[in-house]
Amino acid sequence: MKLYDLEPVADKITQDMLILGANGDHFIDYTLIGREINMLKNVKSLTFRLFTDKEDAQNHCNVGNGKLVVDEILDWICRINAEK
């Protein structure tokens, strides 16, 4: 995981950004998302969505409730496109 570091490229990201997190992720501590968000100073827009155990989507890659996650992504794409 140490090879995957956003910091060196974060300031180069200028498009709309969707970050999905999971409160029970066993690889990525969702409490670190604030640090990631703070690095993304040049994004056009930023949306963060935390999935939880109450939605059965709390695991890494939100395994358990794929439909909810895909619906969230599609809704986000539709919202972004509607703003253009």
Stockholm file with secondary structure:
# STOCKHOLM 1.0

chainA/1-84         MKLYDLEPVADKITQDMLILGANGDHFIDYTLIGREINMLKNVKSLTFRLFTDKEDAQNHCNVGNGKLVVDEILDWICRINAEK
#=GR chainA/1-84 SS CTTCCSTTTGGGCCSCEEEEEETTCSSSCGGGHHHHHHHCTTCSCEEEEEECGGGTCCSGGGTTCHHHHHHHHHHHHHHHHHHC
#=GC SS_cons        CTTCCSTTTGGGCCSCEEEEEETTCSSSCGGGHHHHHHHCTTCSCEEEEEECGGGTCCSGGGTTCHHHHHHHHHHHHHHHHHHC
//
